[in-house]
Amino acid sequence: MSTSWHLTHDQLHQYANHTADGVTAMSAEAHLTHCARCRSLLPADEAWLDRSWADLRDVVDQPRRGPVEHLLTAIGLHESTAKLLAATPQLYRAWLTATVLVLVMALTVAHELPRGSLLFAFTAPIVPLIGVALAYGRGVDPAHSLTSVTPLSGYRLLFIRTAAVLVPALTLCTAAAFLMPSVSTLREAVFWLLPALAMVAGCLALSQWMSPSTAGGLVGAGWLLALALLGAADSLDPFVLFAPTAQVVWAAALTLLVGVLLIRLRAA
């Protein structure tokens, strides 16, 4: 593309030293894109360019690993898997912070109010579900457009991210359960575990047809609806959702959903 005018020496000098006004700078930028003659006259700091290219090659060829990635590789995870886990979405990190705050609030209510343990009982099962909904998918993961074209995209990456959510979620909820009033054994502390895992499995199963965030929203809405119905029925104790009979139902649902997920993963 030819041009009928060229930048003067003063204009080139001002542009290179960032002293040109906004209009001149934009005009020079547009002109330099198409004019090789003016680009060749543009003064350049060769030493700075060499350092910049050297730094760029260092970042591309030898990317620096963060502390989380170092820790994951130290416990035996493959480097590529550790990198994907370390690149967690911002919403996931926000969920982790919110989880700690919610559990602290639930524990405070449980110790202060006679029926305060209800809040923890109904909050703990849904904490892992929210984390899974925010761990992968378009709209919640800024890197989704990149990870969706990798060999680990789809269900495999979703399961990897789910594992990264479940480990801290189960650890935090179990630790908080031990701080509940009148809880002293592991069996008493994990009464919420089967409902939580069944809902996570249901979210993963539904993600075959919709985004994990939408699937998590539907499953969570179902949990809240069940709580609302039990609360409206004066003859039913809300803790019936954690009774031995209900635990059998949760275990059966979890087994069925895990089977469906394994079949789906093998076919992926």
C-alpha positions as a Python dict, from the first residue, in 0.01 Angstrom:
ca = {
    (1, 'M'): (0, 0, 0),
    (2, 'S'): (148, 336, -103),
    (3, 'T'): (110, 667, 77),
    (4, 'S'): (141, 1024, -52),
    (5, 'W'): (283, 1173, 269),
    (6, 'H'): (540, 1080, 531),
    (7, 'L'): (610, 1165, 891),
    (8, 'T'): (862, 1439, 957),
    (9, 'H'): (1174, 1384, 1166),
    (10, 'D'): (1019, 1578, 1457),
    (11, 'Q'): (699, 1374, 1443),
    (12, 'L'): (896, 1048, 1445),
    (13, 'H'): (1106, 1172, 1737),
    (14, 'Q'): (799, 1276, 1938),
    (15, 'Y'): (622, 947, 1867),
    (16, 'A'): (926, 739, 1967),
    (17, 'N'): (971, 936, 2291),
    (18, 'H'): (597, 938, 2380),
    (19, 'T'): (578, 1319, 2373),
    (20, 'A'): (335, 1352, 2081),
    (21, 'D'): (-23, 1463, 2146),
    (22, 'G'): (-301, 1207, 2117),
    (23, 'V'): (-411, 1296, 1763),
    (24, 'T'): (-53, 1295, 1629),
    (25, 'A'): (27, 968, 1803),
    (26, 'M'): (-279, 791, 1658),
    (27, 'S'): (-208, 931, 1311),
    (28, 'A'): (156, 820, 1331),
    (29, 'E'): (52, 475, 1452),
    (30, 'A'): (-182, 429, 1156),
    (31, 'H'): (75, 559, 909),
    (32, 'L'): (361, 343, 1038),
    (33, 'T'): (148, 32, 994),
    (34, 'H'): (158, 77, 615),
    (35, 'C'): (475, 280, 551),
    (36, 'A'): (801, 84, 554),
    (37, 'R'): (1003, 399, 475),
    (38, 'C'): (892, 578, 793),
    (39, 'R'): (931, 264, 1000),
    (40, 'S'): (1293, 240, 888),
    (41, 'L'): (1354, 600, 1007),
    (42, 'L'): (1192, 543, 1345),
    (43, 'P'): (1463, 560, 1614),
    (44, 'A'): (1481, 241, 1815),
    (45, 'D'): (1662, 134, 2129),
    (46, 'E'): (1837, -179, 2001),
    (47, 'A'): (1959, -282, 2347),
    (48, 'W'): (1604, -257, 2484),
    (49, 'L'): (1469, -460, 2192),
    (50, 'D'): (1728, -732, 2247),
    (51, 'R'): (1646, -750, 2619),
    (52, 'S'): (1273, -761, 2547),
    (53, 'W'): (1306, -1044, 2296),
    (54, 'A'): (1533, -1236, 2534),
    (55, 'D'): (1277, -1200, 2815),
    (56, 'L'): (995, -1306, 2585),
    (57, 'R'): (1183, -1616, 2468),
    (58, 'D'): (1255, -1700, 2831),
    (59, 'V'): (884, -1683, 2920),
    (60, 'V'): (775, -1887, 2616),
    (61, 'D'): (1049, -2149, 2623),
    (62, 'Q'): (1083, -2182, 2999),
    (63, 'P'): (755, -2073, 3163),
    (64, 'R'): (787, -2022, 3537),
    (65, 'R'): (573, -2245, 3755),
    (66, 'G'): (385, -2100, 4048),
    (67, 'P'): (377, -2247, 4401),
    (68, 'V'): (50, -2433, 4341),
    (69, 'E'): (189, -2599, 4028),
    (70, 'H'): (509, -2691, 4213),
    (71, 'L'): (304, -2850, 4492),
    (72, 'L'): (86, -3050, 4253),
    (73, 'T'): (384, -3188, 4063),
    (74, 'A'): (559, -3268, 4392),
    (75, 'I'): (272, -3497, 4497),
    (76, 'G'): (296, -3690, 4172),
    (77, 'L'): (63, -3522, 3923),
    (78, 'H'): (171, -3497, 3561),
    (79, 'E'): (304, -3153, 3464),
    (80, 'S'): (25, -3088, 3212),
    (81, 'T'): (-243, -3186, 3464),
    (82, 'A'): (-83, -2969, 3733),
    (83, 'K'): (-78, -2674, 3494),
    (84, 'L'): (-449, -2711, 3417),
    (85, 'L'): (-536, -2738, 3785),
    (86, 'A'): (-324, -2437, 3874),
    (87, 'A'): (-496, -2226, 3606),
    (88, 'T'): (-823, -2218, 3802),
    (89, 'P'): (-1089, -1962, 3717),
    (90, 'Q'): (-1117, -1649, 3930),
    (91, 'L'): (-1471, -1747, 4030),
    (92, 'Y'): (-1334, -2073, 4175),
    (93, 'R'): (-1096, -1883, 4400),
    (94, 'A'): (-1379, -1651, 4503),
    (95, 'W'): (-1589, -1958, 4586),
    (96, 'L'): (-1313, -2095, 4806),
    (97, 'T'): (-1298, -1771, 5004),
    (98, 'A'): (-1677, -1756, 5029),
    (99, 'T'): (-1687, -2119, 5147),
    (100, 'V'): (-1470, -2040, 5447),
    (101, 'L'): (-1685, -1740, 5537),
    (102, 'V'): (-2013, -1933, 5500),
    (103, 'L'): (-1890, -2223, 5712),
    (104, 'V'): (-1771, -1985, 5983),
    (105, 'M'): (-2112, -1818, 5985),
    (106, 'A'): (-2292, -2154, 5995),
    (107, 'L'): (-2079, -2270, 6287),
    (108, 'T'): (-2145, -1946, 6474),
    (109, 'V'): (-2521, -1985, 6429),
    (110, 'A'): (-2502, -2353, 6530),
    (111, 'H'): (-2338, -2263, 6860),
    (112, 'E'): (-2561, -1965, 6934),
    (113, 'L'): (-2912, -2089, 6845),
    (114, 'P'): (-3096, -2401, 6966),
    (115, 'R'): (-3175, -2519, 6610),
    (116, 'G'): (-2876, -2349, 6454),
    (117, 'S'): (-2726, -2678, 6339),
    (118, 'L'): (-2992, -2685, 6067),
    (119, 'L'): (-2808, -2410, 5879),
    (120, 'F'): (-2484, -2607, 5867),
    (121, 'A'): (-2664, -2931, 5778),
    (122, 'F'): (-2831, -2774, 5477),
    (123, 'T'): (-2532, -2562, 5371),
    (124, 'A'): (-2253, -2823, 5376),
    (125, 'P'): (-2401, -3051, 5105),
    (126, 'I'): (-2434, -2767, 4855),
    (127, 'V'): (-2084, -2619, 4901),
    (128, 'P'): (-1907, -2873, 4671),
    (129, 'L'): (-2187, -2837, 4415),
    (130, 'I'): (-2134, -2462, 4385),
    (131, 'G'): (-1761, -2517, 4345),
    (132, 'V'): (-1813, -2764, 4060),
    (133, 'A'): (-2053, -2524, 3887),
    (134, 'L'): (-1784, -2254, 3894),
    (135, 'A'): (-1487, -2474, 3804),
    (136, 'Y'): (-1532, -2522, 3430),
    (137, 'G'): (-1728, -2396, 3135),
    (138, 'R'): (-1794, -2097, 2914),
    (139, 'G'): (-1883, -1788, 3111),
    (140, 'V'): (-1700, -1887, 3432),
    (141, 'D'): (-1356, -1986, 3300),
    (142, 'P'): (-1164, -1708, 3116),
    (143, 'A'): (-938, -1976, 2961),
    (144, 'H'): (-1228, -2189, 2835),
    (145, 'S'): (-1171, -2095, 2469),
    (146, 'L'): (-813, -2222, 2499),
    (147, 'T'): (-871, -2534, 2711),
    (148, 'S'): (-1168, -2643, 2498),
    (149, 'V'): (-932, -2728, 2209),
    (150, 'T'): (-678, -2921, 2417),
    (151, 'P'): (-665, -3304, 2433),
    (152, 'L'): (-798, -3280, 2792),
    (153, 'S'): (-1102, -3073, 2699),
    (154, 'G'): (-1461, -3168, 2773),
    (155, 'Y'): (-1543, -3435, 3029),
    (156, 'R'): (-1182, -3517, 3115),
    (157, 'L'): (-1098, -3158, 3205),
    (158, 'L'): (-1431, -3123, 3385),
    (159, 'F'): (-1348, -3426, 3603),
    (160, 'I'): (-999, -3293, 3675),
    (161, 'R'): (-1140, -2957, 3782),
    (162, 'T'): (-1410, -3136, 3985),
    (163, 'A'): (-1144, -3326, 4176),
    (164, 'A'): (-968, -2998, 4247),
    (165, 'V'): (-1293, -2863, 4392),
    (166, 'L'): (-1391, -3168, 4595),
    (167, 'V'): (-1065, -3205, 4785),
    (168, 'P'): (-1072, -2860, 4951),
    (169, 'A'): (-1453, -2859, 4982),
    (170, 'L'): (-1472, -3196, 5158),
    (171, 'T'): (-1176, -3108, 5377),
    (172, 'L'): (-1323, -2775, 5486),
    (173, 'C'): (-1673, -2911, 5545),
    (174, 'T'): (-1548, -3211, 5742),
    (175, 'A'): (-1324, -2992, 5957),
    (176, 'A'): (-1616, -2756, 6022),
    (177, 'A'): (-1846, -3048, 6106),
    (178, 'F'): (-1610, -3159, 6384),
    (179, 'L'): (-1657, -2813, 6538),
    (180, 'M'): (-2035, -2854, 6550),
    (181, 'P'): (-2202, -2896, 6889),
    (182, 'S'): (-2225, -3262, 7006),
    (183, 'V'): (-2018, -3395, 6712),
    (184, 'S'): (-1725, -3611, 6822),
    (185, 'T'): (-1687, -3899, 6576),
    (186, 'L'): (-1614, -3916, 6203),
    (187, 'R'): (-1948, -4086, 6141),
    (188, 'E'): (-2133, -3795, 6300),
    (189, 'A'): (-1923, -3543, 6109),
    (190, 'V'): (-1992, -3678, 5758),
    (191, 'F'): (-2371, -3706, 5769),
    (192, 'W'): (-2382, -3453, 5481),
    (193, 'L'): (-2130, -3634, 5259),
    (194, 'L'): (-2354, -3868, 5057),
    (195, 'P'): (-2607, -3594, 4966),
    (196, 'A'): (-2319, -3368, 4863),
    (197, 'L'): (-2152, -3630, 4643),
    (198, 'A'): (-2484, -3734, 4487),
    (199, 'M'): (-2562, -3374, 4392),
    (200, 'V'): (-2216, -3326, 4243),
    (201, 'A'): (-2258, -3646, 4041),
    (202, 'G'): (-2599, -3525, 3926),
    (203, 'C'): (-2446, -3195, 3814),
    (204, 'L'): (-2177, -3376, 3615),
    (205, 'A'): (-2434, -3604, 3454),
    (206, 'L'): (-2652, -3311, 3349),
    (207, 'S'): (-2352, -3127, 3206),
    (208, 'Q'): (-2375, -3359, 2905),
    (209, 'W'): (-2669, -3147, 2787),
    (210, 'M'): (-2595, -2807, 2945),
    (211, 'S'): (-2315, -2604, 3099),
    (212, 'P'): (-2195, -2713, 3446),
    (213, 'S'): (-2308, -2380, 3592),
    (214, 'T'): (-2662, -2432, 3462),
    (215, 'A'): (-2662, -2795, 3576),
    (216, 'G'): (-2539, -2693, 3920),
    (217, 'G'): (-2811, -2430, 3938),
    (218, 'L'): (-3081, -2686, 3861),
    (219, 'V'): (-2953, -2938, 4115),
    (220, 'G'): (-2914, -2666, 4376),
    (221, 'A'): (-3268, -2543, 4308),
    (222, 'G'): (-3392, -2898, 4362),
    (223, 'W'): (-3214, -2912, 4699),
    (224, 'L'): (-3366, -2580, 4806),
    (225, 'L'): (-3710, -2692, 4690),
    (226, 'A'): (-3684, -3009, 4901),
    (227, 'L'): (-3586, -2799, 5203),
    (228, 'A'): (-3878, -2563, 5143),
    (229, 'L'): (-4127, -2850, 5120),
    (230, 'L'): (-3995, -3009, 5438),
    (231, 'G'): (-4007, -2675, 5615),
    (232, 'A'): (-4370, -2626, 5512),
    (233, 'A'): (-4470, -2971, 5642),
    (234, 'D'): (-4514, -2946, 6018),
    (235, 'S'): (-4516, -3324, 6063),
    (236, 'L'): (-4176, -3381, 5900),
    (237, 'D'): (-3835, -3316, 6054),
    (238, 'P'): (-3596, -3150, 5802),
    (239, 'F'): (-3324, -3384, 5925),
    (240, 'V'): (-3513, -3666, 5750),
    (241, 'L'): (-3288, -3590, 5452),
    (242, 'F'): (-2997, -3728, 5656),
    (243, 'A'): (-3175, -4020, 5824),
    (244, 'P'): (-3039, -4376, 5772),
    (245, 'T'): (-3310, -4455, 5516),
    (246, 'A'): (-3235, -4136, 5325),
    (247, 'Q'): (-2863, -4218, 5333),
    (248, 'V'): (-2937, -4547, 5158),
    (249, 'V'): (-3127, -4359, 4889),
    (250, 'W'): (-2842, -4109, 4848),
    (251, 'A'): (-2590, -4394, 4822),
    (252, 'A'): (-2801, -4569, 4555),
    (253, 'A'): (-2838, -4247, 4356),
    (254, 'L'): (-2465, -4181, 4382),
    (255, 'T'): (-2380, -4532, 4262),
    (256, 'L'): (-2614, -4501, 3963),
    (257, 'L'): (-2484, -4158, 3865),
    (258, 'V'): (-2119, -4260, 3898),
    (259, 'G'): (-2191, -4556, 3669),
    (260, 'V'): (-2341, -4322, 3410),
    (261, 'L'): (-2040, -4091, 3436),
    (262, 'L'): (-1790, -4376, 3396),
    (263, 'I'): (-1968, -4492, 3083),
    (264, 'R'): (-1967, -4138, 2950),
    (265, 'L'): (-1598, -4090, 3031),
    (266, 'R'): (-1502, -4416, 2863),
    (267, 'A'): (-1692, -4316, 2550),
    (268, 'A'): (-1532, -3969, 2543),
}
